[in-house]
Amino acid sequence: MADLNSVFQELRKIMAPYATKLQATRDDGQELYLDTHYLQKNKKPLFFGAVQHKKRYVSFHLMPVYLKPELLAAISPALKARMQGKSCFNFTVLEPALFNELEALTRASYESYKAQGFV
């Protein structure tokens, strides 16, 4: 069985640097959930991303790619294969090359939100 704790910790390292710039609504051994300080029309903060330790996999959510799908244009077919839906990537094992790619995508996503005035 895969060591999902290691997968969670590695993916958390990608998301964690943004916790100081955004609002961490949950940060524990099961989830790191980040909202922006930008309030939407419904008065709720705009979601940025999350890393969630599920029963059989670890999810990496990245909302900026939902708002700007062109951020996904340059991702590899291997990372694309990890997508579940429009803004979620699921992993069951450590994949350093894909994690490096995901780190670059997360950085670009933050910059996209910044350019749009969300952060």
N, C-alpha and C positions, 0 to 999 in steps of 0.2 A: 504494500500500500504506500502511496506517495506521502511524503512528509509535508502536509499542507501548512504546518506551522512555519517551516522554512520558506515556503512559497509566499505565505502571508507577510513574513518579515521582510523579504526582499522587495515585494511590491509596495509595502508600506514605506520603505526607504525612498521610493520614487515620489510618493505623494507627500511625505512628511515635510519637506522643505517649504511647502506652500501653506502649512498649518499656521505659521507665524504671520503670513501675509493675509490669510483669510480667517474664517471663523470655524474652528473645529467644534462641531456639535456633538461628536462622539469620538473618543480616542481611547480604545482599550485593546485587549488581546483578540477581539473578534472583529473590530471595525474601526476604521478611521474615516470619518465623514466630514467633508468640508463644504461650507456654504460661502458665498461672497457676502459682502456687507451691502450689496446693491439690493434694494427692495423692489420687487416686481409690482405690477398693478394690483395684485391680490394682497399686497403688504407682506409677502413672504420673501425671504432671501433667495437669491438665485443660486442654484446648486452648481458647484464646480466639479466635485468628484469624490470618490470613495473607494476604499479597499475593504472588502468584506470576506471574512472566513466563513464559508458555507460548509455543509456536511461533506460534500464530495469534491469541492473545487474552491478556488479563491477567485472572486470577481474584482475587476478593476473597472470602475465606472468613470467616464470622462465626458461630462456634459458639453463642453465646448465643441466637440466633434459632431454633436447632434445639431447644434445651432449653425455650425460652419462645416458641412461635410467635405469641403475642399481640403480641410486639414488631413483627411485620410487619403488624398490622392497619391501620395508618395510612399505609403506603407507597403511593406512586403506582403506577398501572398501568404507567407507563413503567419504573420501577425493578423492579417485579414481572416485567416481560418480560425483564429481564436475569438473572433467577434460573435457575440450573442446579441442580436438586436442592432440598434444603430449607435450605441455609445458604451457598450460593455464588452470587456474581454475576459474570458475565463481561462484559468490555468490549473493544472493538477500537478505539475512538476516544475522544477527550476529550469528556466530557459534563458540563460544569460544574454544571448544575442537578441532575443525578442524583448527582454527587459530593457536592454540598452535602447532599442528602437522606441519602446514605450516611454522611456524617460525623455527622449527627444520630442516625442509627440506631446507629452504632458507639458514640457517647456513651451512648445509652440502654442499649445492650447491656452496656457496662462497668458502668453503675449497677445493672443487673439482677444481674450476677454479684456485685457488691459487696453488694447486699441479701440475696443467697443465701449469703453468707459464703465465696465462692470467691476473692475478692481482698481 
